[in-house]
């Protein structure tokens, strides 16, 4: 028996080392004060992953997971396992419907075997969060979701959402934002509105209508006048009026009515965007994808993060080559890596106060979590959600596993906890035991 244990330890050690690997890059020279107030990549500790449930009456999770929000009051009768609340998210890409799921305890699979992971359960089945408004506008995507408790004159908390046309070669500036009730069988959707003035290229919906997340009140109350939501969009190559890098705009629909009238123009403050051809985003590539974000806080520390896929290879346009991750016609920049990029909230303060332009802010750090992700040619991070009370960041890897369904790829949810310590996590594997003896 002791010999068997010794062999197990020898085999597991290199696997653990591979799983725990991650690269942390700080891009600027941070002072001691900066390190004390900023969330650093080293502060993110991997908790594990969980799977999505199969089934669903109106849609399914396969080929989905493009936008999520954390709901703190969800799954109120669930287990007391340290992961309360629920997640609202967008399912199969062809259907663009939203469901609510529980949050099971994440599991670290040393061999990255999805069969070892816990599985979420449906709390509400798939439904159209826009209540038909997306079809009326004539766009093909629901971009993102964000929960806020009741605001202003509201009687209930809401799920805020964005809609957009993916290709939009004509550069139409669509109405793009709305809100709905949390009951997916009776969403009572309101909208659709435009973030910032129309016919103004800075506020084009190609820059504002995809991912969406909460801004902490402690920052928003001071700098953007009770605007507790931020949304943005990045389109590959900054095409058709989008941004060459992540974009972000602060707004608060509840400040403009309960609800604002259909077609209303919402007051908004630009925080980040990069004009096409300007070369402002460092090491920009036409193939970069930024799929979601969150405003992180941990005690006195904070950061604005975006999750996505960074292109590392030379840019090529055309049909996919034999070594590319897709054979579709378009931009190809193989290889790629998943990244979480960190922005300094003080830079966004400077933009909001007029000290900087939105394209003059850049990330201060990069977290490269490939060692935690399931292996893919291109790891595609479809979004993020944040449990602020517990410092839990949920990051969603699209089309990651086929254990749930051997015919269709299902997503995975990866969970990171913000320690707030700023010190690197010890990922050195234990040494194999020596001088083992069998006891009589």
C-alpha positions in Angstrom: 0.0 0.0 0.0 2.8 2.4 0.9 4.5 1.7 -2.5 1.3 2.5 -4.3 1.0 5.8 -2.5 4.6 6.6 -3.4 3.9 6.0 -7.1 0.7 8.2 -7.0 2.7 11.1 -5.6 5.4 10.8 -8.3 2.8 10.8 -11.1 0.6 13.6 -9.8 3.4 16.1 -9.2 4.1 17.2 -12.8 0.4 17.3 -13.6 -0.3 19.7 -10.6 2.6 21.8 -11.7 1.2 22.2 -15.2 -2.3 23.0 -13.9 -1.0 25.6 -11.5 1.1 27.4 -14.1 0.1 31.0 -14.9 2.0 34.1 -16.0 1.6 37.4 -14.3 2.9 40.5 -16.1 3.0 44.0 -14.6 3.4 46.4 -17.5 4.2 49.6 -15.5 6.5 50.4 -12.7 4.1 50.4 -9.7 4.9 52.2 -6.5 4.2 50.7 -3.1 1.1 52.9 -2.9 -0.1 51.6 -6.2 0.4 48.0 -5.1 -1.6 48.7 -2.0 -4.6 50.1 -3.9 -4.6 47.9 -7.1 -5.7 44.3 -7.5 -2.7 42.5 -9.0 -2.8 39.4 -11.1 -1.1 37.5 -8.3 -4.2 38.3 -6.1 -6.4 35.9 -8.3 -6.3 32.4 -6.8 -7.8 29.6 -8.8 -10.7 27.8 -7.0 -11.6 25.3 -9.7 -14.3 24.9 -12.4 -17.8 23.6 -12.8 -20.0 22.4 -15.7 -23.2 23.6 -17.2 -26.3 21.4 -17.1 -27.6 19.6 -20.2 -31.1 20.0 -21.5 -33.3 23.0 -21.5 -36.7 23.3 -23.1 -36.2 26.3 -25.4 -32.4 26.2 -25.9 -29.2 24.7 -24.4 -25.8 25.8 -23.2 -23.8 24.2 -26.0 -22.0 26.7 -28.2 -23.1 29.4 -25.7 -21.8 31.3 -22.6 -21.3 34.8 -24.1 -22.6 37.0 -21.3 -23.3 36.5 -17.6 -24.2 38.3 -14.4 -24.1 37.2 -10.7 -27.4 37.4 -8.8 -26.7 37.4 -5.0 -30.2 36.4 -3.9 -30.5 33.4 -6.3 -30.7 29.8 -5.2 -31.7 30.8 -1.7 -32.3 27.2 -0.7 -29.0 25.9 -2.1 -26.2 24.3 0.0 -24.1 26.3 2.4 -20.9 25.6 0.5 -19.4 29.1 0.2 -20.8 29.7 -3.3 -24.3 31.2 -2.8 -26.3 33.1 -5.4 -26.9 32.2 -9.0 -25.8 33.2 -12.5 -28.0 34.5 -15.4 -26.3 33.8 -18.8 -26.8 33.6 -22.5 -27.1 30.1 -24.0 -26.7 28.7 -27.5 -25.4 31.3 -30.0 -28.2 30.6 -32.5 -31.0 31.2 -30.0 -29.7 34.1 -27.8 -31.9 33.1 -24.9 -31.1 33.6 -21.2 -31.4 31.1 -18.3 -30.6 31.1 -14.6 -28.4 28.4 -13.0 -27.1 27.5 -9.6 -23.4 27.8 -8.6 -22.0 24.4 -7.5 -18.8 24.2 -5.6 -15.9 24.4 -8.1 -13.5 21.5 -8.4 -9.8 21.5 -9.4 -9.3 18.6 -11.8 -5.6 17.8 -12.0 -6.1 16.0 -15.3 -8.6 18.6 -16.6 -11.3 15.9 -16.8 -14.7 17.5 -17.0 -16.3 14.3 -15.6 -14.8 15.2 -12.3 -16.5 18.6 -12.0 -19.7 19.4 -10.2 -22.7 20.4 -12.5 -24.9 23.4 -12.1 -28.7 23.0 -12.1 -31.4 25.1 -13.9 -33.2 27.5 -11.7 -35.1 29.1 -14.6 -35.3 27.8 -18.1 -34.3 29.7 -21.2 -36.3 32.7 -22.3 -36.0 35.9 -24.3 -34.7 38.4 -21.8 -35.6 41.2 -24.3 -39.3 40.2 -24.5 -39.2 40.4 -28.3 -37.5 43.8 -28.4 -34.4 42.4 -30.0 -36.5 41.1 -32.9 -38.3 44.4 -33.3 -35.0 46.2 -33.6 -33.7 43.7 -36.1 -30.4 42.7 -34.5 -29.0 39.2 -34.0 -27.1 39.2 -30.6 -27.8 39.7 -26.9 -24.5 41.1 -25.8 -24.3 41.0 -22.0 -26.3 41.0 -18.7 -25.9 42.9 -15.4 -28.0 42.7 -12.3 -28.6 45.8 -10.1 -30.8 46.0 -7.0 -33.7 48.5 -7.2 -32.6 52.0 -8.1 -34.3 55.3 -7.8 -38.1 54.9 -8.1 -37.9 51.2 -9.0 -39.8 48.7 -7.0 -37.6 45.7 -7.9 -34.1 44.9 -8.9 -33.5 44.5 -12.7 -31.4 42.6 -15.2 -29.9 45.1 -17.6 -29.0 43.9 -21.1 -27.5 44.9 -24.4 -28.3 43.9 -28.0 -26.3 44.4 -31.2 -25.8 43.3 -34.8 -22.6 41.3 -35.0 -21.4 42.1 -38.5 -23.2 45.5 -39.1 -21.1 46.3 -42.2 -23.3 49.4 -42.8 -22.4 50.8 -39.4 -26.0 51.3 -38.3 -26.1 53.0 -34.8 -28.8 50.8 -33.3 -30.8 51.3 -30.1 -29.1 48.8 -27.9 -29.9 48.8 -24.1 -32.9 47.8 -21.9 -33.9 46.2 -18.6 -36.1 43.3 -17.5 -37.5 41.7 -14.4 -35.7 38.7 -12.9 -38.6 36.3 -13.5 -37.8 34.9 -16.9 -41.4 33.7 -17.4 -42.5 37.3 -17.2 -39.6 39.6 -18.1 -41.7 42.8 -18.7 -38.8 44.1 -20.8 -38.4 47.9 -21.2 -36.3 49.8 -23.8 -34.8 50.0 -26.2 -32.4 53.0 -25.5 -29.2 54.5 -26.8 -26.2 55.1 -24.6 -25.0 58.7 -25.2 -26.1 61.0 -28.0 -27.0 59.5 -31.4 -25.2 60.7 -34.5 -22.0 61.0 -32.4 -19.3 58.6 -33.4 -17.9 58.5 -29.9 -21.1 57.0 -28.6 -21.8 54.6 -31.5 -23.5 51.4 -30.3 -20.7 49.4 -32.0 -18.6 50.7 -29.1 -21.1 50.4 -26.2 -23.4 47.4 -26.8 -21.9 44.1 -25.7 -20.6 43.3 -22.3 -22.1 45.1 -19.3 -21.2 45.1 -15.6 -21.7 47.0 -12.3 -19.6 50.0 -11.3 -19.1 50.3 -7.5 -21.2 53.1 -5.9 -18.1 54.3 -4.0 -16.6 55.4 -7.3 -19.7 56.1 -9.4 -21.3 58.5 -6.9 -18.2 60.7 -6.9 -17.0 60.6 -10.5 -20.0 59.8 -12.9 -23.1 60.9 -11.0 -24.8 57.7 -9.8 -24.1 55.8 -13.1 -23.7 52.3 -11.7 -23.5 50.5 -15.0 -20.7 50.2 -17.6 -20.9 48.7 -21.0 -18.8 48.4 -24.1 -17.9 46.5 -27.2 -14.9 45.3 -29.0 -15.2 44.1 -32.6 -12.2 42.4 -34.2 -10.1 44.9 -36.2 -12.1 47.8 -34.7 -14.5 47.3 -37.6 -17.5 49.4 -38.5 -17.1 52.0 -35.8 -16.1 49.8 -33.0 -12.9 50.0 -30.9 -9.3 48.7 -31.4 -9.3 47.3 -27.9 -11.9 47.2 -25.1 -14.3 50.1 -24.8 -16.3 51.2 -21.8 -19.1 53.8 -21.1 -20.7 54.6 -17.8 -24.5 55.1 -17.6 -27.6 54.7 -15.4 -31.0 54.3 -17.1 -32.9 54.7 -13.9 -31.6 58.3 -13.8 -33.5 59.0 -17.0 -36.9 57.6 -16.1 -38.7 54.6 -14.6 -38.4 53.4 -17.3 -37.0 55.8 -19.8 -39.2 56.2 -22.9 -38.7 53.9 -25.9 -35.8 55.3 -28.0 -34.5 57.5 -25.1 -31.0 58.8 -25.2 -29.3 58.0 -21.9 -26.8 60.3 -20.4 -23.4 58.6 -20.5 -19.7 59.1 -19.8 -17.0 57.6 -22.0 -14.2 55.9 -20.0 -12.2 53.8 -22.5 -12.2 53.4 -26.3 -9.5 53.2 -29.0 -10.1 54.8 -32.5 -9.4 52.7 -35.5 -5.9 53.1 -36.9 -4.7 55.2 -33.9 -2.2 52.6 -32.5 -3.2 53.5 -29.0 -3.8 50.0 -27.6 -0.4 48.3 -26.9 0.5 45.4 -29.1 -2.9 45.6 -30.8 -3.9 42.8 -33.2 -6.9 42.6 -35.6 -7.7 39.2 -34.1 -7.9 40.2 -30.5 -11.2 39.5 -28.7 -12.4 41.0 -25.5 -15.6 39.2 -24.4 -16.4 40.5 -20.9 -15.4 42.5 -17.9 -15.8 43.3 -14.2 -15.0 46.1 -11.8 -13.1 44.2 -9.1 -12.9 45.3 -5.5 -11.2 43.6 -2.5 -11.0 45.8 0.6 -9.1 48.9 -0.4 -7.9 47.4 -3.6 -9.7 47.6 -7.0 -9.2 47.1 -10.7 -11.2 47.1 -13.9 -10.6 43.9 -15.8 -11.5 42.5 -19.3 -11.3 38.9 -20.2 -10.6 37.7 -23.7 -8.3 36.1 -26.3 -5.1 37.8 -27.3 -3.6 37.1 -30.8 0.2 36.5 -30.7 0.9 35.7 -34.4 1.2 37.7 -37.6 -2.1 39.0 -39.1 -3.5 37.1 -42.1 -6.8 37.7 -43.8 -8.5 35.0 -45.9 -9.7 31.4 -45.6 -8.2 29.7 -42.6 -4.9 27.9 -43.2 -4.2 24.3 -42.1 -2.7 25.4 -38.8 -5.3 28.1 -38.0 -8.0 27.5 -35.3 -10.8 28.1 -37.8 -11.2 27.6 -41.5 -13.7 30.5 -41.9 -12.8 33.5 -44.0 -11.6 36.4 -41.9 -8.6 37.5 -39.8 -6.3 34.8 -38.5 -3.4 35.4 -36.2 -2.4 32.0 -34.8 -1.3 31.4 -32.0 -3.5 32.9 -29.3 -3.6 32.9 -25.5 -6.4 33.8 -23.0 -5.8 37.0 -21.0 -7.3 39.0 -18.2 -6.1 42.6 -18.5 -6.1 45.1 -15.6 -7.0 48.8 -15.8 -6.3 51.3 -13.0 -9.6 53.0 -11.8 -7.6 56.2 -11.1 -6.9 56.4 -14.9 -10.7 56.1 -15.5 -11.2 58.8 -12.8 -8.9 61.1 -14.9 -10.9 60.4 -18.0 -14.2 61.1 -16.3 -12.8 64.4 -14.9 -11.4 65.4 -18.3 -7.7 65.0 -17.5 -7.2 62.2 -20.1 -8.9 61.1 -23.3 -10.5 57.6 -23.3 -7.8 56.3 -25.7 -5.0 57.4 -23.4 -5.5 54.7 -20.8 -3.9 51.3 -21.1 -3.7 48.2 -18.9 -1.1 48.1 -16.1 -1.0 44.3 -15.8 -1.9 41.1 -17.6 -2.9 37.7 -16.2 -2.3 34.8 -18.5 -4.5 31.9 -17.1 -3.9 29.3 -19.9 -2.6 26.8 -17.3 -6.0 26.7 -15.7 -8.1 26.5 -18.9 -9.0 23.3 -20.8 -6.8 22.9 -23.8 -8.1 24.4 -27.1 -6.5 25.8 -30.2 -8.0 29.2 -29.2 -9.3 29.5 -25.7 -12.3 31.8 -26.0 -13.4 33.5 -22.8 -17.0 34.4 -23.3 -17.6 36.7 -20.4 -17.2 37.3 -16.7 -19.3 37.8 -13.5 -18.3 39.0 -10.1 -19.6 38.2 -6.6 -18.4 41.4 -4.9 -19.3 40.3 -1.3 -17.0 37.2 -1.5 -14.4 38.4 -4.1 -15.3 35.6 -6.5 -14.6 36.2 -10.2 -16.4 33.8 -12.6 -14.8 33.4 -16.1 -16.5 31.4 -18.8 -14.6 29.3 -21.3 -16.7 28.7 -24.4 -16.9 25.3 -26.2 -14.5 23.7 -23.7 -15.7 20.2 -23.0 -17.6 17.3 -24.6 -18.3 15.1 -21.5 -21.7 16.6 -21.1 -22.6 15.9 -24.7 -20.2 14.1 -27.0 -21.9 15.7 -30.1 -21.8 19.3 -28.9 -19.2 21.5 -27.1 -20.3 22.8 -23.7 -18.8 25.7 -21.8 -17.0 25.6 -18.4 -17.1 28.2 -15.6 -13.7 28.9 -14.0 -13.7 30.5 -10.5 -11.0 32.8 -9.1 -11.0 34.3 -5.6 -9.3 37.6 -5.0 -7.1 37.3 -2.0 -6.2 41.0 -1.8 -2.8 40.2 -0.5 -0.8 41.1 -3.6 1.7 38.3 -2.9 2.2 35.5 -5.4 0.5 32.2 -4.7 2.8 29.3 -3.9 2.3 27.0 -6.9 5.5 25.0 -6.3 4.6 21.3 -6.3 5.6 19.2 -3.3 8.8 17.2 -3.5 8.5 13.4 -3.9 9.0 11.6 -0.6 12.4 10.0 0.1 13.7 7.3 2.4 10.3 5.5 2.5 10.3 2.2 4.4 7.7 -0.4 4.8 6.7 -0.8 8.4 6.6 -4.3 9.8 
